[in-house]
Amino acid sequence: MNFNKIIFSICLCVIILCGCKKQQYEVRIPDINGLAYEYVMEAEEAFGKEDYNGAMAAYLKAEEVCNSPDYTDENEVSYLYYAMGTCYIKLTEYHKAKEYFDKSLAISEKMDNEELNFENYKYLAKIHRAIVDRNPDLALNYAEKAENLALSLYGEKSQQVAGCYSEQGRIYFDMGNSDKAYDYLIMAIKTYKENSEESASVYMDLAKVYQQQELYDEEKECLEKAASIFESSNSLNGMVEVYNCLGNFYCENNDFETSILFFDKCLEILKKTGAENYTLAECHYNKGYTYYVAEDYEASKKEMMDAYQICKGLPMQSELTEAMESKIKGNMKIYYDYIYEGDKVTGFESWFEQLVSSEPLS
């Protein structure tokens, strides 16, 4: 099957996610299904503008049309489910993302759509590795299937194969097998284009392996290499990610001043872009943790509460935001029990609610 001629052109989402230039695809929609096509185009437009809530609202309307008895093209539906999975990832609703990739895969495997099978395997490997139920064995199974397809579809020197190597490296790292993780990550770096943003991401993963092996000089070198690549390509997302890692690195090595400088770099980039998302909350949280370790408890409390308020203010809650809120509340309980010297008559819950609402503390 020609991947470029799929009816809906929902595969545009793949190109958007990879940062590649958007292409045009041949579109053929029967008259009765024209409404579904309109919703998909509306969704893609919103997705391209990073309005993921708007994109999902339109995708759900398209799904409703496709679920009607008159709609019989399963191949179109499988691409719609795949696109919805990618959108749910952007919304950090990972259980929903898994649900739709599973639904897409059930159809694409039945129809021997190898290109779409590859994409579904790839995302399901990531989801089971890092997010949903953390099942490394299942993640590895999907990653190996993706690699086999990538080798046959795109060739051993392709970026798709490199991506499969890097994913397997991450999975082996999560399994505690640092030797296997190292081997696959090195294979990925050698297969990716030199100094590409993809290779920078692998250097960051390799830094985790070195950290696990207590090779801190090598860890720092990998993070600095990744930072250099992201800075050269002016990748704002990449810079935020690696500065966050460098901030954590210097915190772990008790250089709190340098750690705070890197978190401030993250926050400066995010505020310039107007980002109000989980990543912004995470930067505030990590900065707050650094202040806590440095025993600057008031500064720590302020950053933690900034992170909490950002999570609460997001238009759509997710597993990540809920986990962050729970973690912050747990940290504030420790602060309240052992460090806070104010009036504790009302108890922690009341104190915390006052803190959240920015009302004067008792």
Steps between C-alpha positions, in 0.01 A plus 500: 500500500626849412531687830476836323159427352302425812159660474498726803864615495490461875863392478580872488508473878816288473670775301393769744628293794837447331539867419514427129355713224131437439416321176179478304321168456243383249155515654191309390193505720161359399227762519330330793823523703588859414422620852760267653760636260415857599547415867837334430623806311381719787688277743821508298489877479458528876774239557741697284431806718563290814135538601472137606172543687344648185651222289360231725153657499499482120643146493223382733242642260668316213499181704126535561440522124730202434313289756176531304371183328549661157875538552675182390861595414698346787829627363387862537383428853835345594679820394250709692562294816875537449470878465288515814768302684767753406274784611428336835876475553527875451223539756696266735198268521706187456241236586273649234792510256567130561132422446499662157835360386372154600181558299700622201740204522217245513388624157841570345632152587188339354551698177879446488560874494871480585564875505221559750597188695847650540362828632268323745775268624730799546256696714382200701864420585545853636173491692566165668860595578447830670134568563218246511553224758874501420525155342859480364458149359198605295676824403800303376274270300344797320840664448643185343199471269547865403870440430430201274249701299729804484784288362281358223314824421768766538843330509766445765641855478162669533390742770213263577741218587708739710185592690433133572855457631464799731165376630642156575792668677255683725305181568812305597601789726164479675556125539828575678711355218744789450731302270222423250370855534844638421537276192166603350548870575842496333346325197236774489758780515699338218186459286352847554643791305795650683409792727128455426240583763414130514861416588491771769206322662697174496796673667261594780395137536865393497561748783249303711698181435822668612321635808386148588861383460619794717708636210411861570759663274365302206143586604582870502680473164193340337266765638728780381524337156119487481475863614747608232298326226168643615649848532652481150163400352315752720269224620313665787335176612833322491673773696230494768535122531878494526522805727258322732731198502807717561318672784432162659861391438646798682246464782603136548863616513417771757578794269171668579588838348571349157194277532273803557657678201400214270145485633474876449611450138214250459248738650623791289448304178158372604379842608619655172297246307198556724494134600254404773548126514629208703861573400476847655367345821780243496767772473355685799481172693862408426616849593301472822659165579846652451415779741376239747825302486688830538284565812339814361155387605303815427633518143424128465142549618442782249625292203300195609183705523565657159521146361179401680305801375615438141384137515165601647455767232552273202181456292532122501633291789703184442687227683809721501333807647323292763829332597673839518227646722519198731878522520493873580241448771717225649801732502298775664390251769866430578570873509199556729593218741871567540582853386198728518505690828164680474167423662402137438173505690282471189693200367680431175200475265366842596849650489560354155169627363585848624840471337347394169249783502773751593305606808703614806633204691409460866 
